[in-house]
Amino acid sequence: MVVFLLLALVAVVLGIIGAAADGLGYLLIIGIVVLVADVAFATVRLSRRARRRPLR
């Protein structure tokens, strides 16, 4: 969970810097890519955890 929150924070900071600073649009794109990868990582991790529970 800590890794997810850290990567989300990094993505937000990169997005803010990329949107605010003139000529640093690539940081906005990198922030978006990091956020998408972070959400995909969290989704895969949660789906693996849900499958391991035994049925009652």
C-alpha positions as CSV (number, residue, x, y, z in Angstrom):
1,M,0.0,0.0,0.0
2,V,2.9,2.3,0.7
3,V,4.3,1.8,-2.8
4,F,0.9,2.7,-4.3
5,L,0.6,5.9,-2.3
6,L,4.2,6.9,-3.0
7,L,3.8,6.4,-6.8
8,A,0.5,8.2,-6.8
9,L,2.1,11.1,-5.0
10,V,5.0,11.2,-7.4
11,A,2.6,11.1,-10.4
12,V,0.6,14.1,-9.0
13,V,3.8,16.1,-8.3
14,L,5.1,15.5,-11.8
15,G,1.7,16.3,-13.3
16,I,1.5,19.6,-11.4
17,I,5.1,20.6,-12.3
18,G,4.5,19.6,-15.9
19,A,1.3,21.6,-16.2
20,A,2.6,24.7,-14.4
21,A,6.1,25.0,-15.9
22,D,6.3,26.2,-19.5
23,G,8.1,23.8,-21.7
24,L,8.0,20.8,-19.3
25,G,5.0,19.1,-20.8
26,Y,6.9,15.9,-20.9
27,L,6.8,15.8,-17.0
28,L,3.0,15.8,-17.3
29,I,3.1,12.9,-19.7
30,I,5.5,11.0,-17.4
31,G,3.2,11.7,-14.4
32,I,0.2,10.3,-16.3
33,V,2.1,7.2,-17.3
34,V,3.3,6.6,-13.7
35,L,-0.3,7.0,-12.5
36,V,-1.7,4.6,-15.0
37,A,1.0,2.0,-14.2
38,D,0.4,2.5,-10.5
39,V,-3.4,1.9,-10.9
40,A,-2.7,-1.2,-13.0
41,F,-0.2,-2.5,-10.5
42,A,-2.7,-2.0,-7.6
43,T,-5.5,-3.7,-9.6
44,V,-3.4,-6.8,-10.4
45,R,-2.3,-7.0,-6.7
46,L,-5.8,-6.8,-5.4
47,S,-7.1,-9.3,-7.9
48,R,-4.5,-11.8,-6.8
49,R,-5.3,-11.3,-3.2
50,A,-9.0,-11.8,-3.8
51,R,-8.5,-15.2,-5.5
52,R,-6.6,-16.8,-2.6
53,R,-9.6,-16.7,-0.3
54,P,-11.2,-20.1,0.1
55,L,-14.9,-20.5,-0.6
56,R,-17.1,-21.4,2.3
